[in-house]
């Protein structure tokens, strides 16, 4: 009775009714079915990479509830969507397992991006149906806000990188991140020369912001092990917040060498997907911070599991920025998780607010991102301000065999 009364209260509470979302009766909640999945291109976005896509996903149900997600490519969204029509959207983990395992071949990082967008939309839908924010569904708030750092700082009027870094810290952000010198033009990249220049650049930024971990550097995997270690050794006394992507990370064993040769805090993972990309780095303490993000990991469902893994091994989380709704989503997940430390990246030092989302879908002030108490992810989407690409209303005509265990759970075929 207590559980039933709580659910009824959650669904029909006055705060949820005032939110403007069509709520369901208690009896109708478990009977929802997914009827349509639509995909839109984000207008004026000029970097449509598979792993940094910002397409908008709508998942619609027979109860009138619509969930919003972000990410994925048209082909990947279509394949995943054709496995979801008719499913109960509240069975988020069941759907995730089916998308991940139901085509026999585990998804690559491009498909995971699409799966993450759809997973994001399912959590948004469930929160809106129940009239609660996603962070409440994930266990409730564990922090009042999430600290942020800036990659660049658009609000600054300064003409030097040192000046922009100072303005960033004054605005309340935790740190200012820079990159290595060279590598952004047609001129060949001189490893030896740019290792020295990068060290000098870091020293100037450290002096400008007063040290204290108020800056970080991303080496972009541009350097080989020799130069990467040379840079790290030179930066140890400066105590940066983190040094990112010191060398390439396809082979985790290389970070056993790096870890043994430097004491700088190491961050790796913005190119990673699910937990099997990251588990060796985390479990063997090869890094201090992860950089994986949503939707790249496969969405909220997978990111939450990764957060527990990080907490177990005392590894902090500094997710890479991907899109505006992904930024808002990360506040819900990090705001309800307990890693040793977390920090969010903001390109230009502030969240993007595209015209196709409501202005207040993200709550940013004084350099920090605060939890949004509105139902779901707190996002409202205007499809008239985006470019329609695809609608799926039926499952695939060429399904792969699906094997279930006796208890009904998804099993590998």
N, C-alpha and C positions, 0 to 999 in steps of 0.2 A: 504493500500500500504506500509506503513512504517513497519508494522509487517511482511508482506510477504518479503520485501527487507531484513529485519533483519535476518529472517530465512534462506533466500538464502545465505546471507553473512556468516552466522554461518556454514552452511553446506559446502559451496564451498570455504571458505576462504583459503588463501595460507598456513596459519599455520596448518590448519587441513589436507590439502592435503599432506603436508610434514610429517605428523605424521605416515604415512604408513598404515592407516586404510582405507578400501574401503568405501568411502562416497557415499551418495545417492543424486539423484536429488531432488529438492524441491517437485516435484509431487509424487515421490516414497515414501517419508518419512511416510505419514500417512497410507500407504498400506502394511507395513511390517506385516508378519505373523511369529509366532514361528513354526519352523518345527522339530527341534530336541533338546533334552536336554540330556546331557551326565554327568556322575558322575565318578570321579576318586578318588582313595585313595591316601593320601599323604604318599609317601615312607618314611620309617625310623621314623615315628611318633608312639611312643609307649604308647600313652595315648588316645585311641579311645573311650572316654566316649561320651555318647549322647550329653551332654551339653558342651563339649570341643572338638568336632569333627573338623577335618581340611580337610575333603574331598573337592575336587575342582569341581565346577559346571560350565558347558558350556551351554549357551543358544544360539542356532543358528537360524537364520532367513532366509527366502527365498531371502533376499537381500544381503546375504553374511556377514552380521554383526554378530559378536559373542561377547556375554557378559560373564564375568568371575565372579564367586562368590565363597564363601568358607563357609563350615559348613554342618551340617545335617548328617543323617545316610542314608544308602542305601534304606531301606524300606520307610522312611519318604519322601526322595527325590522322589522316584518313585511314591508314591501316589499323591504328589503335582504336579509333572511334568505331570501326566496324566490328570490334569485339565487345563493345559496351552497350549497344542498343538493347533495351529490355531488361538490363540489370538494375538491381536495387542500388541507388547511388549512396546509400548509407553503408554499404559493405565495401568501404574504401580499400581496406587491406586485401580483401578477396579479389577485387578488381585489379589491384596492383600486381598481385601474384599471377593472375591470369595473363595480364599484358606482358609481364616479364618472362613467364615460363611457357605460355600457351602456344608460342610459335616454334617450340623446340630449341631454336638457336637463341641464346641469351642476347638481349639487345646491345648494340653498340652505343657509343655516347650520343650519336645523333638521334637515335630512336629514344634513348632515355630522356633527352631534352623534351621531346613531344609527350612522353609518358608523364614527365614532371609537370607539364602544363595542364594536362588533364587531371592529374592528382590534385593540383592546386585548386582547380575548379570544383572538384568534388568536396574538398574541405570547405570552400566558400559556400557551396550549396547547402551543406549540412548545417553550418552555422546559421545561415539565413533561415532555414526551415525551423530550427529550434530557437531562433531569436537570441543567439549568443555569439560573441566573438570567437574566432578560431583558437586563440590562446586559452580560452576557458575549456574548450574541448580537449586541449592538449595537456591539461593538468592545472591551469591557472597561472597567474603571473608569478614569476620568480624574481623579477627586478622591475624597477620603476621606469627605466629607460635603457636604451642600448647606446653606448658610446660610439662615436664615428670618427673616421679619419678621412682626409681629403686627398684625392689624386688630382692635383691642380686646384685652383681656387678662383672661380669666375668672378666673385664679388670684389676681388682685390683690384685696386687701381695701381698697384706697384708695377714697376717696369723690370724688376729682377726677380729671380726665383727665390732669393733670400727674403725679399720683401713680401712676396705672396705667402711664403711659409709663415712669416711673423703674423700677417693678417689672419691667416687660418687659425692659429692658436689663440689669438685675441678673440676670435668669434666663438670660441668655446669648443672647437673640435679637439679631439684627443691628440692627433698627430697629423703630420703632413708627409705624404709619400712622394718620393722622387724615383726616377728611373736612372739607368746608366747613361753615360755619354755615348754619342755615336749611334749608328744603326738606324737612323730615321731618314736616310736619303739614298742617293745612288752611289755615294762614295763607299768603297769597300771598308769593311769593319776591321780595324787593326786591334787585335786582342790586347797586345802588350801596351800600346799607347792608351787605349780606352780604360784599361785597368787602372793605370796611374791617374788618368783624368777623373774617373769615377770616384776614386779615393779622395782626391782633392775637393770634388764637388760635395761629397758627403760631409767633409770637414767644415766647409763653408755653411752648409745648411744647419749642422749641429750648433755652430757658433751663433747663427742667427736666431735660433729658437731656444737657446739656453740649455741644450742637452736635455737630460731628464726623460729620455724616451719619447720626446716630442716629435720625432721624425722616424721614417722607415725608408728602406730602399728596395726596389724590385729590380733584380738583375736580368729578368726576362729570359732566363736560360741561354743568354747570348755567349757566356764564357765557358771555356773548358775548365776541367777541375783545377788545373794549376793556377789560372788567373782568378777563378772563383775563390779559392782558398786564400790567395794573396790579398784579395779585397777584404774578405772576412777577418783575417788576422789583423789588418790595419784598422778595422772598425771596432774591434772588441773593446778598446778603452773608451770609445765614444758612447757605447751602450745604446744603440738604436732600439726602437720598439721591436722591430723584426727585420730580417734580411730575407727576401723572397726569391724563390727560384734561382738558387745559386748556380746550379747546373741542371741539365735535363733530368727528368724524373721518371722516364719509362722503366728504368731499372732501379728498384728500391735499394739494391745492394750498394750502389754508388754513394748513397747517403750514409751508409755505415762508415765509409771513408771520410766523408765530409764531417759527420757528427763527431768523429774522433779527433779532428784536426782544428776545430774552432769552437768557441763558446758563445758566439752570437746566437740570439734566438732565431730559429729557422722556420720559415713558412713555406708550405708547398701545397699544391692541390687545385688551383683554379681550373686546370684542364681535366680534372678527374670527374668520374661519374659516380657509380654506386659504391657501396662499402667495400667491395672486393678490389676496387682501385686503391683504397686508402688503408685497408686494415694493417698491412705490413708496416707502413710508415708510423701508424699510431701505436700498434701493439709492441713494436720494438723500440719505441721512443726515439725514432730517427728525426723527428721534427717537434717543434714547440707549438706551432699553430697550423691548423688546416685552412685551406683556401677554397674548398669545394663549396658549392652554392646551389640555390634553386633557380630554375627547374633542372639544372644539369644533373643532379644526383638521382633524378627520378621523382622529385617532388617533396612535399612536406613529409609524407610517410617515411621515406628513406632518410631524409635529413634528420628527423627526430631519432631514428635508430643510431645514426652516426654521432649525434650529440651525446647519446648515452655511452657510446664507445669512447668518445673523447673524455667524458667525465671519468670513466673507469681508469683511464691511463693518464689523467691529469694533463691533457693537451687542450690548449685554447682554440677558439674558433674565430676566424677572421674571413668570412665569406666574401668572395668576389662579387662585384656588382654586375648584373646582367640587364635587367629592365626595371621600369618603374613599379610594376605590380610585384615583381620578385623582391624588390626592396621592401615594400610594405609587408609582404609575406614573411620575410626573414625576421621582422620585428616580432611577429606572432610566435615564431618557432624559437628564436633565441630568448624572447621574453618569457617563455614558459619552460626553458631548459636551464641546466646548471653546469655548464663547462667551467673550468677553472677561471677562464677569462674570455670575454667575447668583445668584438669590435666590428663595426660595419663600414664598408667602403662606400664613399659617395664621390662619383665622378664630378669634378668641378666644385666639390664641397657642399652640395645641396641636392636634395632629391628632385628628379624630374617629375613634372606634372603635366602630362599630355592632355590635350583638350577632350579626348574621348573618355577620360575618367573624371569622376567628381573631384573637385579641388581639394577636399579634405580627406582623401583616401589614405594619405600618409600624414603623420603628425610630427613635424620637425620644428624644433626651436632651440636656440642657444647651442647649436652644434650637436644636438642629441635627437634620437628618434624615440618617440613615446608610443606606448601601446594604444591601439585604436579600439575603443570599446563598442563600436558599432557591430551589428551582426555579421557573421562571416569574416571576410577579410576587410570589410568596410568599404568595398569598392562598388561603384555603379558605373556601368558601361553604356555609352551612347553609340550604337552601331552605325548610325548615320554619319559619324565622324571618322569611320574607318572604312577599309576597302574589303567588301565581301569576297571570299574566295571559294568557300566550300560548305556544303551541308550534308551530313550523313544521317539517314533515317532508317537504315536497315543494316543488318549484319552482313558480313562477307558471304559470298556464294561459294567460297573455297576455304572453308574452315579447316584448320589443322586438328587432328585428333587431340582430345583433351582427356587426361587421366586424373581421376579423383581417388583419394584414399577412402576407406570405408566410412570415415566420419564426415566426408563431403569436402575436405580441404583439397586444394590444387596440388597435384603431384606431377613430377616430370614424366613425360610420355616415353 
